[in-house]
Amino acid sequence: MQSKLANVRTLAVRCPNWVGDVVMATPVFDCLRRNLPQARIIGVMKRNMQGIVRDGPWFDDLVDGNDKTWAGFRRMQKQLQALSPDAAILLTNSVRSALTMRLSGVRRIFGYRREWRNFLLAGGPSPSANGTVVPIPMGEYYLEICRWLNLDIPERPRPSLFVGKDLQSRGDSLLTRHGVAAGDFLIGLNPGASFGSSKCWPPEYFAELATLCRKALGAKIILFSGPGEEGIIEAILDKAQVELIDTRADRVDLEMLKPLVKRCNLFVTNDTGPRHYAVAFDVPTVVIMGSTDPRYTAANLERTAVVRKELDCSPCHKKTCPRQHECMREIRPAEVLAAAERLMKIRR
């Protein structure tokens, strides 16, 4: 059966708005590039997130997708009109993302048919089966659009990220400045979450885990943080009994984060975007999960251990916990270390 994109020469792809979702959408980017080798493919995404996909083979152009303000929309509209896409794929679910694409001159728009935006779309799959929405891994959710478009899907789709020579060199230099040598066992700790505090394991637990990892694994430990998470890092440094590498002064953005996560021998993280970097780079990863539904990320777990407590209130998907944050506080540092040792087949 012929693809519904068979005659498309220029395709715009509205990428997801969350870091982890962009990484989980990379099999879609792979699929589009393989099925449309001659097409010009435009990635539409927030400017601060474009480093995630940079150095990859997917996009010929990147357009700033920050359309929540009038100025941002006009900038996006002007860029898209200049590129004149024949069609667009939406990996976002909002009415606004469909409307802004239509107002930018794109007439053939494909994406999930949801509520009020149906009349803006040329077609797409339904998010529900028999009226019921069942949570599935986000990578599969995005690939359903490709299936609906009759595109050839890879047999074993996996997320992927790319690090160019210049970026690798800058990452190596940063680690060297912090005293990380080639033979060092490096553990990355990612204690924040831009979604909200409900996803965050307590800083004092991360501090205790760092001490345990140093003693048990002889590791050097590097802390990663995003904007607004400086206080979390300060709390960990205040409680930790071992030396930690603090990258706050390096202002590690989403692009520079790639070679740093790739270098880690083990990554311990809340259920947040950098988790998916580690999966893309095949780094053994321990995910401490509380408020979120594990079914949305239940894919490519061969080198991932998910540590969570099944409580009567979870998963709640709330940004802040209205209770005592039991879903995270009941997970103890020794339990996380044990999960890491099982994952890496370390016996003591």
Secondary structure, 3 states (H helix, E strand, C coil): CCCCCCCCCEEEEECCCCHHHHHHCHHHHHHHHHHCCCCEEEEEECHHHHHHHCCCCCCCEEEECCCCCHHHHHHHHHHHHHHCCCEEEECCCCHHHHHHHHHCCCCEEECCCCHHHHHHCCECCCCCECCECCCCCHHHHHHHHHHHCCCCCCCCCCCCCCCCHHHHHHHHHHHHHCCCCCCCCEEEEECCCCCCHHHCCCHHHHHHHHHHHHHHHCCEEEECCCCCCHHHHHHHHHHCCCCCEECHHHCCCCCCHHHHHHHCCEEEEECCHHHHHHHHCCCCEEEECCCCCHHHHCCCCCCEEEECCCCCCCCCCCCCCCCCCHHHHCCCHHHHHHHHHHHCCCCC
